[in-house]
Amino acid sequence: MSSPTADVSVRVAWAEDAAAVAALQLRAWPVMYDGLVPAESLPSGAEALEGVTAVWTQALSRPADARHRTLVALERNRVVGFAITTPATDPDCDPVSDGELTELVLDPDERRKGHGSRLQQAAVDTLRADRFSRAVTWVVASDDVTRAFLVSAGWDSDGAHRELDLDGTGAVTLKQVRLHTALV
């Protein structure tokens, strides 16, 4: 006799997912960047949701590149996470052979349920299917939990680091380190 399993999956996002992805992003960012980015710097509220939904609708309707993909993790029909894969854009990467996992975002209330592992594996499979031989991703330098999660999945530091100027003035910055993994 088998035990019941959760109704979970990962699929390519549709334009109709834009509002759910936008709402998830606005819920997740305050948790992801707590203590790193001032709360008032993060978009919030109905107006922000409307604007972010419009951006997602455009991105999901007309991807910038045939290899620019957004994947969503689902529990039943509810979006609980998303990942974005693209050709790598760093100057030391080859956009033909190097792919990038630009986002891996989970609903804060849905962590530790396997969604992140499924989403990360689906992203790697997607990058492989798009014929990339290596993948890179950037993580917040102080985010030991995310880094440990990715390292346990086969990613490792490649020594690259950067500091993002989030407000254009240098007052709000975010330090990141780059991880990579072989896809062949």
Secondary structure, 3 states (H helix, E strand, C coil): CCCCCCCEEEEECCHHHHHHHHHHHHHHHHHHCCCCCCHHHCCCHHHHHHHHHHHHHHHHHCCCCCCCEEEEEEECCEEEEEEEEEECCCCCCCCCCEEEEEEEEECHHHCCCCHHHHHHHHHHHHHHHCCCCEEEEEEECCCHHHHHHHHHCCCEEEEEEEEEECCCCCCCEEEEEEEEEECC
